[in-house]
Amino acid sequence: MGNNAWIKKNTFHFSDFKDLNYLVREKKRKNLTISLCLPTLNEEETIAKEIVIFRSELVLRYPLIDEIVVIDSGSTDKTREVAKAFGASVYIADEILPDLEKQKGKGENLWKALYVTSGDIIIYIDADIKNIHHRFAYALVGPLLLYDNIKYVKAFYERPIAGRRKTRPTGGGRVTELVVRPFFSLFFPEMAQIIQPLSGEYAGFRKIFEEIPFPIGYGVETSMLLDICEKWGLDVIAQVDLEKRVHRNQDTKALGRMSFAIINTFVDRLEKLGVIKTQKKLLTKMIQYKIINNEYRPDIFDIKKLERPPIIDIPEYCKKFNIDQGTKKND
């Protein structure tokens, strides 16, 4: 493929999939089921609207989604109560596969969602979207239903940054442009065609998700793309323009911590793929500073460098989904 061949062939706009009756027919013709997963941690302000829109438009009006599942990290607000009241199935991450050591992180929620959802296709959507619209779900499953070669779909969009007086129309995706895209350009330039590799909205076939590991924290989106591309090639991935996404923005220090975790994951993947060889084990503590009583004090952020194995390696998962562990990876 040429430098831009993939982006021309595998990039779509949400309006390409606006015929929801056609999507429903294709879903039924292919005998597929679809689960929507919303990972949450203290999202009571936005979770109700998301569930109402997805349920009214894509469960009741157009039967595209078969279940809406919330996986909660242990919210201290009323996220779980609100989600239940509006019709979602709600799970606490720690209570899923309880015999495993408990971990915290977005990747942990996404991984455990595979155990409690039932769909052939899983849609993951962040729960903090302020301008939520049902296109965030139907546009992600559109390519999966209409193109047999596509197995995983990423969202991209304009990400306005809210200032004190007005919202700037551009400038979001700072970690992508400062960290991930430079790494892709250095080592996997074909993957630089993925416009927003860190977007929290994506969908894919269960058979893809169950065969890749999930870092428990911020590195999950990066590792997911690298692993899917390595295992099945870039052509199984597509991206869809959702135009605009409004959510709460994080400060620079928080983005620094996120970047640190992503870089750690990226270097780890590079080594596993044999692209580089590090001379010593990567450290897991990021050193930042804060001022206390006019003194600079270290503010240490320690990432848990842990990833869950492909869930198809978990006996409880195989038992629940009637997978023969002896033949599972030859399917």
Residue pairs with C-beta under 8 A, 6 or more apart in sequence:
1 190
1 234
3 189
3 190
4 193
6 190
6 193
6 234
6 235
7 193
10 143
10 150
10 234
10 235
10 237
10 238
10 239
11 195
11 238
11 239
11 240
11 241
12 139
12 142
12 143
12 238
12 239
12 240
12 241
13 240
13 241
14 135
14 138
14 139
14 142
14 240
14 241
14 242
14 243
16 139
16 142
16 240
17 23
17 138
17 139
17 141
17 142
17 143
17 146
17 240
18 135
18 138
20 58
20 62
20 64
20 138
21 62
23 62
23 64
23 138
23 141
23 142
23 145
23 146
24 62
24 63
24 64
26 145
26 146
27 34
27 64
27 141
27 145
30 145
32 119
32 120
32 121
32 145
33 66
33 118
33 119
33 120
33 121
34 64
34 65
34 66
34 119
34 120
34 121
34 122
34 123
34 141
35 65
35 66
35 67
35 68
35 69
35 113
35 117
35 118
35 119
35 121
35 122
35 123
36 54
36 58
36 65
36 67
36 68
36 69
36 123
36 125
36 137
37 69
37 70
37 71
37 110
37 113
37 117
37 122
37 123
37 124
37 125
38 47
38 50
38 51
38 68
38 69
38 70
38 71
38 83
38 88
38 125
38 126
38 127
39 70
39 71
39 72
39 73
39 106
39 109
39 110
39 113
39 124
39 126
39 127
40 47
40 70
40 71
40 72
40 73
40 75
40 79
40 80
40 83
40 109
40 127
41 72
41 73
41 74
41 75
41 79
42 75
42 76
42 77
42 79
43 75
43 77
43 79
43 127
43 128
44 75
44 77
44 78
44 79
44 82
46 127
46 128
46 129
46 130
46 132
47 70
47 79
47 82
47 83
47 86
47 127
48 82
48 83
48 85
48 86
49 132
50 125
50 127
50 129
50 132
51 68
51 70
51 83
51 86
51 87
51 88
52 86
53 132
53 133
53 134
54 65
54 68
54 134
54 137
55 68
55 86
55 87
55 88
57 134
58 64
58 65
58 134
58 137
58 138
59 65
59 66
59 68
62 138
64 137
64 138
64 141
65 123
65 137
66 118
66 119
67 89
67 117
67 118
67 119
68 87
68 88
68 89
69 88
69 89
69 90
69 91
69 113
69 116
69 117
70 79
70 80
70 83
70 88
70 89
70 90
70 91
70 127
71 91
71 93
71 96
71 109
71 110
71 112
71 113
71 116
72 79
72 80
72 83
72 90
72 91
72 92
72 93
72 109
73 93
73 104
73 105
73 106
73 108
73 109
74 92
74 93
74 94
74 104
79 127
80 90
80 92
83 90
84 90
89 116
91 112
91 116
93 104
93 108
93 109
93 112
94 102
96 112
96 115
96 116
97 112
97 115
97 314
97 316
99 316
103 216
103 304
103 306
103 308
104 216
105 215
105 216
105 217
105 218
105 220
105 304
106 216
106 217
106 218
106 220
107 214
107 215
107 216
107 217
107 218
107 219
107 220
107 307
107 308
108 214
108 216
108 308
110 124
110 214
110 220
111 214
111 216
111 308
111 311
113 122
113 124
114 122
114 206
114 209
114 210
114 311
114 317
115 311
115 314
115 316
115 317
115 320
119 206
120 205
120 206
121 141
121 144
121 203
121 204
121 205
121 206
122 203
122 204
122 205
122 206
122 209
123 137
123 140
123 141
123 201
123 202
123 203
124 200
124 201
124 202
124 203
125 136
125 137
125 200
125 201
126 200
126 201
126 247
128 247
128 248
129 136
129 245
129 246
129 247
130 246
130 247
130 248
131 244
131 245
131 246
135 242
136 155
136 201
136 242
137 203
139 155
139 240
139 242
140 153
140 155
140 201
140 202
140 203
140 240
141 153
141 203
142 153
142 240
143 150
143 153
143 238
143 240
144 150
144 151
144 153
144 203
144 204
144 205
147 238
149 235
149 236
150 236
150 237
150 238
151 204
151 205
151 207
151 208
151 228
151 232
151 236
151 237
152 202
152 203
152 204
152 205
152 208
152 228
152 236
152 237
152 238
153 202
153 203
153 204
153 237
153 238
153 239
153 240
154 194
154 196
154 197
154 199
154 201
154 202
154 225
154 237
154 238
154 239
154 240
155 196
155 199
155 201
155 202
155 239
155 240
155 242
155 245
156 195
156 196
156 199
156 239
156 240
156 241
156 242
157 196
157 199
157 241
157 242
157 243
157 244
157 245
158 169
158 170
158 172
158 243
158 244
158 245
159 170
159 171
159 172
159 173
159 196
159 244
159 245
159 247
160 167
160 168
160 169
160 170
160 171
160 172
160 244
160 246
161 167
161 168
161 171
161 172
161 249
162 168
162 246
162 248
162 249
167 246
172 245
172 249
173 196
173 198
174 255
175 198
175 255
175 258
175 259
175 262
176 196
176 197
176 198
178 259
179 259
179 262
179 263
180 197
180 198
180 222
180 262
180 266
181 192
181 197
183 263
183 266
184 191
184 192
184 194
184 197
185 192
187 270
187 275
188 226
188 229
190 234
191 197
191 225
191 226
191 229
191 234
193 234
194 225
194 237
194 239
195 239
196 239
197 221
197 222
197 225
198 221
198 222
198 262
199 221
199 245
200 221
201 242
201 245
202 221
202 224
204 228
207 331
208 228
208 232
208 236
209 311
210 310
210 311
210 312
210 317
211 231
211 310
211 312
211 329
212 223
212 224
212 227
212 228
212 231
212 310
213 223
213 227
213 307
213 308
213 309
213 310
214 220
214 223
214 224
214 307
214 308
214 311
215 223
215 265
215 306
215 307
215 308
216 304
216 306
216 307
216 308
217 261
217 303
217 304
218 257
218 258
218 261
218 262
218 265
218 303
219 261
219 262
219 264
219 265
219 266
219 307
222 262
222 265
222 266
222 269
223 265
223 269
223 307
225 237
226 266
226 269
226 273
227 269
228 236
228 237
229 237
230 273
250 258
253 288
256 286
256 288
257 286
257 288
257 301
257 303
260 286
260 301
260 303
261 303
264 282
264 284
264 303
264 305
267 276
267 278
267 282
268 282
268 305
270 276
271 277
271 278
282 305
284 302
284 303
284 304
284 305
285 300
285 301
285 302
285 303
286 300
286 301
286 302
286 303
287 298
287 299
287 300
288 298
288 299
288 300
288 301
289 296
289 297
289 298
289 299
290 296
290 297
290 299
291 297
311 317
312 318
312 323
312 328
312 329
315 325
317 323
318 324
318 325
318 328
